[in-house]
Amino acid sequence: MSETTQMIRITALGEERLFPRNTRYEEIAAAFQEKVPYPILLVRRNGNELRELDKEAAEDCSLEFLTLQDKAGRDTYKRSLCLMMLRAFSKVIHKGDTHIWIRFAVSNGLFCTMDGSDIPLTQELLDQVLEEMKILRDRAVPFEKTGMDTGDAISVFRRYHMEDKAKLFRYRMGSRTNVYCLDGYRDYYYGYMVSNTSLLQHFDLKLYEDGFVLLFPTSKDPDHLPPFAPVKKLFEVQNNSRRWGETLEIDTVGDLNDLITQGRLEIDTVGDLNDLITQGRTKDLILMQEALQEKKIAEIAQEIADRKTVRIVLIAGPSSSSKTTFSHRLSIQLSCHGLRPHPLAMDNYFVNRVNTPKNPDGSYDYECLGAIDVEQFNKDVTGLLAGEVVKLPTYNFISGEREYKGNTLQLGDKDVLVVEGIHGLNDELSYRIPAENKYKVYISALTQLNIDEHNRIPTTDGRLLRRIVRDERTRGHSARNTINMWWSVRKGEEQYIFPFQESADVMFNSALIYELAVLKTYAQPVLFAVPKDCPEWEEAKRLLKFLDYFLPIPSDEIPKNSLVREFIGGSIFDV
């Protein structure tokens, strides 16, 4: 090494090491790899800047090494694996009109479909693709990122028959676009890639329903593939939403943007007016989506009424699924069947704060079942079902104690309790209530849209944006605070909600196909307010880049009883 070589100081894993300036992060990662239990896929620089391994370190910095155990690392693994799979498909099937769609998450994988091909989708075909993927893995082929003029990128996408990407980039203001190339196959991806295919050690392809599933390891066990265990009911809800989007011909963000712009044509002539009528408008989409959800809620109410024995409706779902608005709208539909719904707030059955179980760090664990007075809840509900007059508690969130303020309830033959709470699907919560008296609803916001055919929109992104907008509006919480606590919220969902979702009598998808274009206007200002020198900026920046794909939809045409009103405001319900 030349004496004049400039050195930089890298701080990682509690130690400092010197490296020549402009050393690739891949080389730095290799120097620390023996201290990291799993392959390093990505680095985080100075606490809030993600860097791909093929980039260079030009100055002193601290580094965090990300693996499959980290969210950003796992997302990078999945994204890279998708591109490797698509390259393998292109080798097995040479027809340009064959399209592989990456649809949504199922079990520990991604559900995909194959469209536009007369070649049958079989496990034998998938096994051929799998062998090509293994060849690519063993060759350690680099993922190469190239910046190009956006117009040139659109030409490349069209040459590859990727019209959805060409449509998406029609609405981009940036003059430059990053395109990834793997073994001569080019594609666009929203997010980072690993440096080469040798880092993608574990994967599989399984035929499932009308498509197939790309399987990958979990963060809990990065060295092994878990068994494929699809959640049947959840899959059907997601697949039905996908088919509805296909019927409307709105599969991607580009499709949605086309509809938004078509609804804003200048009307100077009769021809312009005819174009507006025949092409449709954003308002029509909003009304159609709202009508579809109302139809589903009405069907649920009909089923509850037809069962005759249902006395308590238990509603559960992850954060920001619009449980409160849904419970109001379901109650209205139940009333149309001659039933008298009564809300029963699960929050009022919290144990006194001093008796709340604690997390390992000493903080209160309000998410666990032990935070609820299960015995008192069951005593009150069984008393109500027996026709008794029951005194109902109110939880004082300031003092942290349960209080009784004279609220009573007595149920008649047509009365139904409507309970919304995190543990509603867990039979331990309502263990004394006969099964025939219970009806359980699982609600979640399962995003139907893709960015394009190869870039799916995670359902958690939609829910996080909903919560950021609502927390800032109703609770005075900054986007930084919401992002900071999101990991804890997600941990509670994984532990207390998702394991019970398949036990629901019905699943309801609360996502609206147009909502991200509405949330954009509300979310952008609060995300830009996140300081750029804090750890939460990394996620805020990612969400801002994501929202940049959407043209905005104003909220004027959204009905006052819409589920999205729970987040942006203006609801007729007390939410």
GUTORMAR-215259 format. One line per 2 residues: their letters; for each residue z, x negated, y of C-alpha. Coordinates in nm, 3 decimals, padded with zeros to 5 digits, m for minus. Each point is the difference from the previous one (the first is absolute). Last residue first. Layout:
REM residues N
a = Z,X,Y; ...
END
This chain:
REM residues 575
vd = 01.524,06.371,00.806; 00.092,00.339,00.146
fi = m00.331,00.172,m00.068; m00.267,00.093,00.253
sg = m00.109,m00.363,m00.005; m00.108,m00.174,00.320
gi = 00.090,m00.351,m00.110; m00.200,m00.292,m00.143
fe = 00.203,m00.033,m00.320; 00.092,00.352,m00.112
rv = m00.326,00.113,00.159; m00.181,m00.174,m00.290
ls = 00.113,00.278,m00.234; m00.188,00.252,00.211
nk = 00.192,00.304,00.129; m00.112,m00.046,00.361
pi = m00.365,m00.021,m00.105; m00.186,m00.323,00.088
ed = m00.279,00.061,00.253; 00.165,m00.183,00.291
sp = 00.101,m00.306,m00.205; m00.282,m00.223,00.117
ip = m00.195,m00.180,m00.276; m00.032,m00.375,00.042
lf = m00.277,m00.212,m00.153; 00.143,m00.191,m00.291
yd = m00.061,m00.357,m00.116; 00.234,m00.139,00.266
lf = 00.287,00.177,m00.175; m00.005,m00.268,m00.272
kl = 00.004,m00.286,00.249; 00.299,00.163,00.169
lr = 00.173,00.044,m00.337; m00.044,m00.369,m00.084
ka = 00.126,m00.102,00.343; 00.312,00.213,m00.041
ee = 00.061,m00.151,m00.344; m00.010,m00.359,00.128
we = 00.182,00.101,00.319; 00.307,00.098,m00.203
pc = 00.109,m00.364,m00.038; 00.047,m00.040,00.380
dk = m00.196,m00.218,00.242; m00.273,00.255,00.077
pv = 00.249,00.253,00.130; m00.073,00.355,m00.129
af = m00.120,00.204,00.300; m00.360,m00.008,m00.129
lv = 00.122,00.210,m00.293; 00.151,00.258,00.236
pq = m00.324,00.032,00.197; m00.222,00.019,m00.314
ay = 00.198,00.263,m00.190; m00.057,00.310,00.213
tk = m00.377,m00.030,00.049; m00.051,m00.117,m00.360
lv = 00.199,00.290,m00.147; m00.292,00.235,00.061
al = m00.263,m00.218,m00.172; 00.255,m00.054,m00.279
ey = 00.036,00.378,m00.034; m00.358,00.101,m00.083
il = 00.020,00.023,m00.380; 00.342,00.161,00.019
as = 00.266,m00.136,m00.235; 00.259,00.253,m00.124
nf = m00.101,m00.016,m00.366; 00.212,00.247,m00.196
mv = 00.120,m00.050,m00.355; 00.122,00.286,m00.218
da = 00.266,00.067,m00.262; 00.139,m00.348,00.064
se = 00.114,m00.215,m00.292; m00.282,m00.251,00.063
qf = 00.158,m00.099,00.332; 00.333,m00.106,m00.152
pf = m00.041,m00.381,m00.012; m00.169,00.012,00.346
iy = 00.299,00.141,00.185; 00.326,m00.195,m00.043
qe = m00.083,m00.364,m00.073; m00.351,m00.049,00.133
eg = 00.075,00.227,00.295; 00.321,m00.188,00.082
kr = m00.185,m00.332,00.000; m00.268,00.146,00.226
vs = 00.261,00.103,00.256; 00.156,m00.346,m00.014
ww = m00.338,m00.166,00.053; m00.068,00.236,00.291
mn = 00.312,m00.111,00.193; m00.169,m00.276,00.201
it = m00.318,00.200,00.051; 00.199,00.286,00.151
nr = 00.200,m00.232,00.226; m00.313,m00.178,00.126
as = m00.175,00.331,00.057; 00.285,00.081,00.238
hg = 00.255,00.267,m00.079; 00.064,00.263,00.268
rt = 00.078,00.258,m00.265; m00.250,00.278,00.066
re = m00.312,m00.165,00.144; 00.040,m00.359,m00.115
dr = 00.117,00.105,m00.345; m00.284,00.253,m00.034
vi = m00.281,m00.242,00.085; 00.137,m00.281,m00.218
rr = 00.067,00.248,m00.280; m00.355,00.134,m00.009
ll = m00.136,m00.354,00.014; 00.221,m00.098,m00.295
rg = m00.114,00.306,m00.196; m00.368,m00.080,00.050
dt = 00.054,m00.364,m00.092; 00.200,00.099,m00.310
tp = m00.298,00.197,m00.131; m00.196,m00.325,m00.022
ir = m00.349,00.032,00.155; m00.263,m00.127,m00.243
nh = m00.248,m00.274,00.075; m00.291,m00.026,m00.247
ed = m00.182,00.329,00.070; 00.079,m00.012,00.371
in = 00.314,00.050,00.207; 00.086,00.251,m00.270
lq = 00.125,00.349,00.076; 00.208,00.233,m00.217
tl = 00.348,m00.117,00.110; 00.275,00.129,m00.227
as = 00.275,00.128,00.231; 00.270,00.107,m00.245
iy = 00.168,00.319,m00.116; 00.170,00.063,m00.335
vk = 00.110,00.361,m00.045; 00.262,00.115,m00.252
yk = 00.066,00.363,m00.093; 00.346,00.074,m00.135
ne = 00.153,00.323,m00.140; m00.162,m00.045,m00.341
ap = 00.156,m00.347,m00.026; 00.353,00.137,00.024
ir = 00.206,m00.148,00.287; 00.298,m00.207,m00.107
ys = m00.190,m00.334,00.000; m00.138,00.045,00.352
le = 00.020,m00.359,00.128; m00.014,m00.149,m00.349
dn = m00.330,00.186,m00.046; m00.170,m00.250,00.233
lg = m00.295,00.171,00.167; 00.196,00.096,00.312
hi = 00.149,m00.345,00.049; m00.157,m00.080,00.339
ge = 00.075,00.338,00.149; m00.149,00.335,00.101
vv = 00.166,00.311,m00.139; m00.151,00.349,00.028
lv = 00.242,00.260,m00.137; m00.155,00.331,m00.102
dk = 00.121,00.352,00.084; m00.166,00.304,m00.157
dg = 00.294,00.102,m00.224; 00.255,m00.063,00.272
lq = 00.158,m00.328,00.101; 00.319,m00.043,00.201
lt = 00.033,m00.264,00.268; 00.278,m00.126,00.225
ng = 00.023,m00.223,00.306; 00.355,00.003,00.139
ky = 00.000,m00.351,00.140; 00.088,m00.206,m00.307
er = m00.021,m00.378,00.048; m00.115,m00.298,m00.204
eg = 00.083,m00.340,00.147; m00.191,m00.294,00.144
si = 00.150,00.047,00.343; m00.338,m00.014,00.176
fn = m00.213,00.133,m00.287; 00.218,00.311,m00.028
yt = m00.110,00.167,m00.324; 00.009,00.377,m00.002
pl = 00.141,00.184,m00.300; m00.085,00.349,m00.129
kv = 00.268,00.257,m00.088; m00.126,00.207,m00.292
ve = 00.004,00.378,m00.041; m00.060,00.055,m00.370
ga = m00.317,00.148,m00.151; 00.007,m00.208,m00.319
ll = m00.293,m00.206,00.128; 00.206,m00.080,00.311
gt = 00.294,m00.116,m00.212; m00.231,m00.216,m00.211
vd = m00.135,m00.152,00.323; 00.343,m00.068,00.149
kn = 00.149,m00.157,m00.315; m00.314,m00.207,m00.057
fq = 00.007,m00.140,00.354; 00.374,m00.063,m00.019
ev = m00.037,m00.197,m00.323; m00.301,m00.200,00.125
di = 00.178,m00.121,00.313; m00.297,m00.216,00.103
ag = 00.026,m00.372,00.080; 00.033,m00.065,m00.374
lc = m00.360,00.111,m00.043; m00.114,m00.314,00.183
ey = m00.186,00.001,00.334; 00.300,m00.015,00.235
dy = 00.090,m00.347,m00.125; 00.252,m00.117,00.260
sg = m00.025,m00.366,00.103; 00.213,m00.264,m00.174
dp = m00.283,m00.241,m00.083; 00.008,00.103,m00.368
nk = m00.063,00.361,00.106; 00.290,00.239,00.042
pt = 00.098,00.333,m00.151; 00.113,00.267,00.250
nv = 00.370,00.089,m00.022; 00.087,m00.112,00.354
rn = m00.302,00.195,00.124; 00.126,00.332,m00.130
vf = m00.227,00.118,m00.280; m00.339,00.130,00.110
yn = m00.042,00.368,m00.080; m00.124,00.102,00.345
dm = m00.300,m00.229,m00.045; m00.122,00.225,m00.283
al = m00.082,00.270,00.254; m00.021,00.346,m00.155
ph = m00.283,00.206,00.144; 00.004,00.371,m00.089
pr = m00.312,00.179,m00.124; m00.010,00.382,m00.021
lg = m00.264,00.110,m00.251; m00.238,00.289,00.063
hc = m00.310,m00.192,m00.100; m00.098,m00.068,00.363
sl = 00.350,m00.145,00.044; m00.087,m00.267,m00.257
qi = m00.300,m00.093,00.215; 00.222,m00.043,00.306
sl = 00.247,m00.208,m00.202; m00.283,m00.223,m00.121
rh = m00.098,m00.064,00.362; 00.355,m00.093,00.095
sf = 00.048,m00.222,m00.308; m00.331,m00.175,00.073
tt = 00.108,m00.069,00.359; 00.317,m00.167,m00.127
ks = m00.159,m00.193,m00.288; m00.260,m00.160,00.224
ss = m00.060,m00.298,m00.234; 00.159,m00.234,00.250
sp = 00.236,m00.163,m00.251; m00.061,00.061,m00.370
ga = 00.015,00.340,m00.167; 00.236,00.277,m00.100
il = 00.007,00.380,00.023; 00.237,00.207,m00.218
vi = m00.066,00.375,m00.005; 00.302,00.204,m00.113
rv = 00.014,00.354,m00.140; m00.302,m00.001,m00.234
tk = 00.034,00.268,m00.270; m00.294,00.221,00.109
rd = m00.259,m00.261,m00.109; m00.271,00.188,00.190
ai = 00.170,m00.057,00.336; 00.015,m00.377,m00.052
eq = m00.364,m00.005,m00.112; m00.109,00.200,00.304
ai = 00.193,m00.233,00.232; m00.179,m00.299,m00.154
ea = m00.338,00.173,00.041; 00.080,00.076,00.366
ik = 00.083,m00.367,00.059; m00.336,m00.096,m00.155
ke = m00.191,00.246,00.217; 00.185,m00.125,00.309
ql = m00.106,m00.355,m00.089; m00.364,00.100,m00.035
ae = 00.011,00.198,00.324; 00.138,m00.302,00.186
qm = m00.279,m00.218,m00.137; m00.267,00.255,00.094
li = 00.146,00.050,00.348; 00.010,m00.373,00.069
ld = m00.352,m00.051,m00.134; m00.135,00.282,00.214
kt = 00.168,m00.143,00.308; m00.167,m00.336,m00.065
rg = m00.336,00.168,00.030; m00.293,00.094,m00.221
qt = m00.348,m00.145,m00.030; m00.176,00.337,00.003
il = 00.179,00.142,00.304; m00.004,m00.319,00.208
dn = m00.365,m00.062,m00.082; m00.083,00.359,00.101
ld = 00.173,m00.054,00.334; m00.193,m00.321,00.061
gv = m00.323,00.179,m00.085; 00.088,00.278,00.246
td = 00.016,m00.270,00.265; 00.247,m00.206,00.200
ie = 00.290,m00.015,m00.244; 00.129,m00.357,m00.024
lr = 00.115,m00.062,m00.352; 00.374,m00.019,m00.060
gq = 00.029,00.165,m00.342; m00.252,m00.241,m00.142
ti = 00.220,m00.287,00.118; 00.304,00.127,m00.190
ld = m00.206,00.078,m00.312; m00.147,m00.349,m00.003
nl = 00.348,m00.149,00.044; 00.120,00.193,m00.305
dg = m00.291,m00.126,m00.211; 00.066,m00.356,00.120
vt = 00.368,00.037,m00.093; m00.109,00.075,m00.355
di = m00.040,00.281,m00.251; m00.097,00.282,00.234
el = m00.293,00.173,m00.172; 00.193,00.330,00.019
te = m00.034,00.036,m00.376; 00.083,m00.369,m00.043
gw = 00.319,00.048,00.199; 00.095,00.292,m00.223
rr = m00.068,m00.217,m00.303; 00.238,m00.269,00.127
sn = 00.271,00.257,00.069; m00.039,00.133,m00.356
nq = 00.027,m00.355,m00.133; 00.321,m00.065,00.189
ve = 00.162,00.322,m00.121; m00.121,m00.064,m00.356
fl = 00.135,m00.355,00.002; 00.341,00.121,00.115
kk = 00.018,00.244,m00.290; m00.097,m00.261,m00.260
vp = 00.216,m00.292,00.109; m00.189,m00.282,m00.169
af = 00.179,m00.243,m00.235; m00.211,m00.314,m00.057
pp = 00.237,m00.252,m00.156; 00.114,m00.276,00.236
lh = m00.218,m00.308,00.046; 00.197,m00.324,m00.016
dp = 00.075,m00.309,00.209; 00.073,00.179,00.328
dk = 00.298,00.192,m00.147; 00.192,00.189,00.269
st = m00.285,m00.021,00.252; m00.220,00.187,m00.245
pf = m00.300,m00.143,m00.181; m00.358,00.135,00.029
ll = m00.204,00.282,m00.154; m00.343,00.119,00.112
vf = m00.021,00.361,m00.117; m00.310,00.187,m00.114
gd = m00.201,00.308,00.086; m00.044,00.363,m00.108
ey = 00.335,00.007,m00.187; 00.110,m00.358,m00.069
lk = m00.183,m00.303,m00.144; 00.224,m00.307,00.030
ld = m00.078,m00.331,00.172; 00.243,m00.294,m00.010
fh = 00.157,m00.262,00.224; 00.215,m00.316,m00.004
ql = m00.100,m00.348,00.118; m00.136,00.056,00.348
ls = 00.094,m00.337,00.154; m00.294,m00.163,m00.179
tn = m00.230,00.221,00.211; 00.026,m00.211,00.313
sv = 00.169,m00.012,00.343; 00.171,00.339,m00.018
my = m00.135,00.268,00.235; 00.127,00.163,00.320
gy = m00.041,00.347,00.145; m00.255,00.276,00.056
yy = m00.283,m00.120,m00.221; m00.373,m00.035,00.051
dr = m00.235,m00.099,m00.281; m00.238,m00.274,m00.106
yg = m00.085,m00.110,m00.357; m00.129,m00.360,m00.028
dl = 00.286,m00.120,m00.222; 00.252,00.170,00.227
cy = m00.089,00.055,00.365; 00.228,00.159,00.257
vn = m00.127,00.141,00.330; 00.180,m00.039,00.331
tr = m00.153,00.196,00.288; m00.099,m00.100,00.353
sg = m00.118,00.210,00.298; 00.313,00.212,00.001
mr = m00.045,00.360,00.115; m00.013,00.142,m00.351
yr = m00.139,00.353,m00.038; m00.325,m00.093,m00.178
fl = 00.216,m00.218,m00.217; 00.119,00.297,m00.207
ka = m00.354,00.132,m00.055; m00.122,m00.337,m00.124
kd = 00.306,m00.014,m00.224; m00.075,00.344,m00.148
em = m00.365,m00.100,m00.043; 00.092,m00.275,m00.245
hy = m00.342,m00.026,m00.170; 00.035,m00.382,m00.014
rr = m00.286,m00.039,00.247; 00.169,00.265,00.212
fv = 00.320,m00.204,00.006; m00.189,m00.315,00.100
si = m00.176,00.182,00.285; 00.336,00.134,00.122
ad = 00.136,m00.355,m00.007; m00.293,m00.120,00.210
gt = 00.082,00.264,00.262; 00.366,m00.103,m00.008
dm = m00.095,m00.363,00.067; 00.149,m00.221,m00.266
gt = 00.328,m00.164,m00.097; 00.003,m00.130,m00.355
ke = 00.292,00.006,m00.244; m00.045,m00.173,m00.335
fp = 00.203,00.100,m00.305; m00.020,m00.308,m00.222
va = m00.098,00.016,m00.369; 00.274,m00.138,m00.229
rd = m00.243,m00.009,m00.296; 00.264,00.147,m00.236
rl = 00.044,00.305,00.220; m00.376,00.062,00.027
ik = m00.032,m00.019,m00.379; 00.296,00.237,m00.037
me = m00.166,00.247,00.236; m00.322,m00.018,m00.203
el = 00.199,00.081,m00.314; 00.157,00.301,00.173
vq = m00.343,00.127,00.104; m00.111,m00.006,m00.365
dl = 00.324,00.174,m00.099; m00.067,00.266,00.262
le = m00.342,00.069,m00.153; 00.158,00.038,m00.345
qt = 00.269,00.225,00.149; m00.281,00.230,00.107
lp = m00.162,00.107,00.327; m00.347,00.115,m00.093
id = m00.295,m00.176,00.168; m00.200,00.255,00.201
sg = 00.163,m00.135,00.316; 00.075,00.154,00.338
dm = 00.377,00.002,m00.027; 00.265,m00.205,m00.180
tc = 00.360,00.104,00.067; 00.320,m00.192,00.065
fl = 00.372,00.065,m00.043; 00.209,m00.294,00.116
gn = 00.284,m00.145,m00.203; 00.363,00.007,m00.096
sv = 00.008,00.378,m00.060; m00.275,00.147,00.218
af = m00.090,m00.123,00.349; m00.305,00.146,00.171
ri = m00.381,00.002,00.012; m00.177,m00.333,m00.043
wi = m00.360,00.116,m00.024; m00.255,m00.198,m00.204
ht = m00.353,00.086,00.107; m00.314,m00.041,m00.208
dg = m00.314,00.030,00.215; m00.063,m00.374,m00.009
kh = m00.053,m00.009,m00.376; 00.101,m00.334,m00.149
iv = 00.289,00.122,m00.212; 00.185,m00.280,m00.184
ks = m00.024,m00.260,00.276; 00.063,00.251,00.280
fa = 00.301,00.129,m00.194; 00.146,m00.352,m00.009
rl = m00.041,m00.034,00.377; 00.171,00.336,00.044
mm = 00.291,m00.112,m00.220; 00.044,m00.323,00.196
lc = m00.002,00.200,00.326; 00.265,00.236,m00.136
ls = 00.212,m00.291,m00.125; m00.001,m00.148,00.347
rk = 00.134,00.323,00.149; 00.262,00.038,m00.273
yt = 00.126,m00.359,00.042; 00.005,00.028,00.379
dr = 00.200,00.324,m00.020; 00.243,m00.174,m00.236
ga = 00.042,m00.292,00.236; 00.057,00.224,00.301
kd = 00.255,00.205,m00.195; 00.182,m00.304,m00.136
ql = 00.073,m00.054,m00.371; m00.366,m00.078,m00.065
tl = 00.052,m00.318,00.198; 00.055,m00.092,00.365
fe = 00.109,m00.345,00.119; 00.190,m00.002,00.328
ls = m00.096,m00.271,00.245; 00.156,m00.158,00.306
cd = m00.226,m00.174,00.247; m00.101,m00.332,00.154
ea = m00.368,00.000,00.098; m00.357,00.032,m00.131
ae = 00.063,00.158,m00.341; m00.339,00.082,m00.149
kd = m00.138,00.320,m00.153; m00.109,00.016,m00.367
le = 00.340,00.138,m00.101; m00.036,00.319,00.202
rl = 00.243,00.035,00.288; 00.243,00.276,00.091
en = 00.181,m00.033,00.333; 00.349,00.145,00.051
gn = 00.274,m00.243,m00.103; m00.139,m00.327,00.133
rr = m00.293,00.005,m00.245; m00.006,00.233,m00.299
vl = m00.192,m00.148,m00.289; m00.227,00.155,m00.264
li = m00.050,00.001,m00.377; 00.267,m00.239,m00.129
py = 00.011,00.014,m00.380; 00.340,00.112,m00.136
pv = 00.344,m00.162,m00.033; m00.017,m00.200,00.327
ke = 00.165,m00.345,00.001; m00.280,m00.159,m00.204
qf = m00.250,00.144,00.250; 00.128,m00.201,00.298
aa = m00.271,m00.270,00.009; m00.259,00.250,m00.121
ai = 00.084,00.228,00.294; m00.066,m00.286,00.242
ee = m00.336,m00.065,m00.166; m00.097,00.369,00.022
yr = 00.123,00.012,00.358; m00.281,m00.240,00.083
tn = 00.103,m00.320,00.178; m00.117,00.008,00.360
rp = 00.255,m00.260,00.116; 00.113,m00.231,m00.279
fl = 00.314,00.124,m00.175; 00.371,m00.067,00.053
re = 00.268,00.188,m00.189; 00.305,00.194,00.109
eg = 00.239,00.185,m00.228; 00.166,00.339,m00.038
la = m00.278,00.167,m00.197; m00.255,m00.092,00.267
ti = m00.019,m00.204,00.320; m00.330,m00.180,00.058
ri = m00.004,m00.291,00.245; m00.338,m00.123,00.121
mq = m00.150,m00.346,m00.029; m00.270,m00.165,00.205
tt = m00.199,m00.261,m00.187; 00.000,m00.319,00.207
es = 00.167,m00.204,m00.273; m00.289,00.092,m00.228
m = 00.093,00.135,m00.341
END
